[in-house]
Amino acid sequence: MAHPDQDFPFPFFGAGEASYYMWAEVHVRFARQPTASQRAVIVDTVPAPLRGALDWCEGRQLMVASGLFLHGTVARSYPALGGESDRIGEDGWLYAAPSRIAALNADIERWLLRIHRECPILAAYRAEDPDSGGTRLSGWHDWSLSRLPDLLSELEPLLEGASHATAMAQGIMAMARRAGSLPRLGVLAGDVISWEDEPA
């Protein structure tokens, strides 16, 4: 990925090399409501492992997710490289080879960049999965945290709802809190963060 000081096309909180346990989920908030034709392109290009669930809310918010058997779908969607093999864990679950997971992560980034050209993305978010060891966060994530002050006026109204948009807003703020970024955000952030942080 590019140098952390470089500008990225939009904030992607949770960018990097993610690991996954049973499922994966990505949230996208667009700068404006996509047209019907733009929605069609956005939906048609979702990476195959994230086509288990798709939900639009508030016109501008999209959540895509896998089913509970993410690793099986990943194993069917991407080749394993370098002689790697999938494995069965001690819990009895299938775990896709690391190169397959890396291919999914790259596919998610390609998809986000593709749909951003279709309809501008305000912010994207992928929670870290603590059951799988989380995400090796990249410079794109670090840069995204630096852009958070510009997003507060957009995120604040979403914090007290019950939608996927609320889950995204709360998750982003939890990431910022764990990164130690909130003290730099001033009084507004102190007022809007009222939940207890969970792994996000």
C-alpha positions, 0 to 999 in steps of 0.5 A, spaced: 500 500 500 502 507 499 505 511 504 501 513 510 502 520 508 499 519 501 492 521 500 487 515 499 481 516 495 476 515 501 477 513 508 477 506 509 477 504 516 479 497 517 483 497 511 489 492 511 490 484 511 484 482 515 483 475 518 476 472 519 473 467 523 466 465 520 464 471 516 466 477 513 462 484 513 463 491 509 460 497 510 460 503 505 457 510 506 456 513 499 457 521 499 450 521 495 445 516 493 447 512 488 442 512 481 439 505 480 444 504 474 449 505 479 446 501 484 446 495 479 453 496 478 455 496 485 451 490 487 453 486 480 461 487 482 461 485 490 466 480 491 463 473 491 464 471 498 460 477 500 454 476 497 451 472 502 447 478 505 446 485 502 442 491 505 441 498 503 439 503 508 437 510 508 439 510 500 446 511 501 448 506 506 450 499 503 452 493 508 455 486 504 456 480 508 458 473 507 454 467 510 457 463 516 461 459 512 466 464 509 472 460 508 468 455 504 466 460 499 473 463 499 476 456 498 471 456 492 473 463 489 480 464 489 486 459 488 491 457 493 498 459 491 505 457 493 503 450 495 499 452 501 493 448 503 486 449 507 486 446 513 481 444 518 482 447 525 481 444 532 474 447 532 472 443 526 471 449 522 475 449 515 480 455 514 482 457 507 489 458 505 492 464 507 493 466 500 486 465 498 484 470 504 489 475 501 486 474 495 479 476 498 482 482 502 485 485 495 478 483 492 475 488 497 479 493 496 479 493 488 471 493 489 471 499 493 475 503 488 471 500 483 465 503 486 468 509 488 469 511 481 461 509 479 459 513 485 463 517 490 464 513 497 464 518 503 467 512 508 468 504 508 468 500 514 470 493 516 470 491 523 476 487 526 474 480 528 478 478 534 476 471 534 481 470 528 486 475 530 484 482 528 487 485 522 494 488 520 492 495 519 495 498 513 497 506 512 490 507 508 487 505 515 491 510 519 490 515 514 483 514 515 483 516 522 486 522 520 480 524 516 475 522 522 474 530 524 471 531 517 466 526 518 464 527 525 458 531 522 456 526 518 457 520 523 454 523 529 447 523 527 448 516 526 450 514 532 444 513 536 440 508 531 439 501 530 441 500 523 447 498 519 449 505 518 449 506 526 453 499 526 458 503 522 459 509 525 459 506 532 465 501 529 469 507 526 469 511 533 471 505 537 477 504 532 478 511 533 478 510 541 482 504 541 487 508 536 488 514 541 485 518 536 479 521 540 482 526 544 484 530 538 477 530 536 475 535 541 469 536 545 464 533 540 467 526 540 467 526 547 459 528 547 457 523 542 461 517 544 457 514 550 457 506 549 462 502 551 467 500 546 467 492 544 472 489 539 470 492 532 
